[in-house]
Amino acid sequence: MGTLTIRFGVGYVGDEFTAKSGRRCQRIKIPNADAADESLWSSFVVLPEMVRIDEGRGAAEVDLPEDGSTRVSTPLSFTGEDGSTLIENVIEEVPNRELKRAVEAYKERRR
């Protein structure tokens, strides 16, 4: 079983936080594949020591097991009965190969 390197811009790296379990975590944002899509971005969480940042290039990367899967959180926005905006997170297991395609989808956009 090999590793899969996912490369992305440093702007996709969220703040470090402490999970309920007491473990330090780092959120990685997944941009929408369609640049015109203004919905909230999905994200996944890794240990901070898994994230390598190259400030000079403005790039970051993380290695995940090639044949593994990662939990991805997708925020869904809807309007409540009182007219307020509510957000609910939907969590799903995504194969790491599919996750790589989603995170790196910006590479396929026209410039």
N, C-alpha and C positions, 0 to 999 in steps of 0.2 A: 504494500500500500504506500503510495507516494504522497507528496504534499502538493498543494495547489496554491500558487501565489496570486493574491488579488491586489491589483494596483489601483490607486485612486489619488485624487488631490487632497492636500492637507485640509482643505475646507470641509471635507466629508467627515473628519475626525471630530467627534463631539467631546464634551467635557468628561473628565474622569469622575466617577461617583462610587459610592459604597452601596452594594446591594443589601437587601434585608439579611442575608446570610453573613454579612460582615466582609464579604470578599470585594476587593477593588475591581472595578469594571470600566471599560471604555466603550462608548457607543459609536458605531460607524453608520453614517447616513447613506441611504441608497437613493440616488437621484431618480426621478421619473424618466423613463425611457424617451418619452415625448417631451421636448422642451416646452411645448405649449401647454402641457398638463400642469395645472397649478394646484393640484391636490397635495396634501401633506406627504412628505417622503417617508418611506419605510426605513427600518434600521435593524441592525443586529448588534450584539454585545460580545466583546472579547476581553481577555485580560490585558491590561495596559502594556505589559511586557511583550505581548505578541505583536504590537504595532511598531513598525520601524518608520521613522520620519526622516526625510532628507529635505531639510529647510532650503538648501541651495536650489534644488529642482522644484520645490513646492509639491513634492510627491510623498506618498505614504504607501505602505504595503503591509499585508498580513498573510501568514501562511496558515492554511487549514488542511485537514486530511482530505485527499482527493476523492475518496469514496464515502466520505462522511456527510452529515447534514447539519444545518445550523438553524436555530430558532429565529425567525424574522417577525418583527412586530410592525404591523401596518395600521396607522391611525385612520379611522373612518369618522368623518364629520357628518353630523345630522342635526336637524332642528328639533328641539324639544317642544312639548305642548305649550309652554309659556313663551315660545319664540326664541329662546336662548340657544346658542350653538353648543352642542355636546360632542365630545370626542370619545370614541371607544376604540381600544386597541385590539386588533385581531392578531393572534399569534399562530404561526404555522411553521412546520419543519420544512426546510427547503434544501434539496441536495446542493452541496457546495459547488458543483460545476454550474448549476443553474444560478446560484448566488453570484458567482464570478461574472457570468454574462450580464446579470442585472446591474451590478456595481459598475462594470466597465462599459455599459451601453453608451455612455457619452462619447466613446471613441468612434462610434458608428455615425454620429450626427454630422451633418454637413456644416462646414465652417464658412 
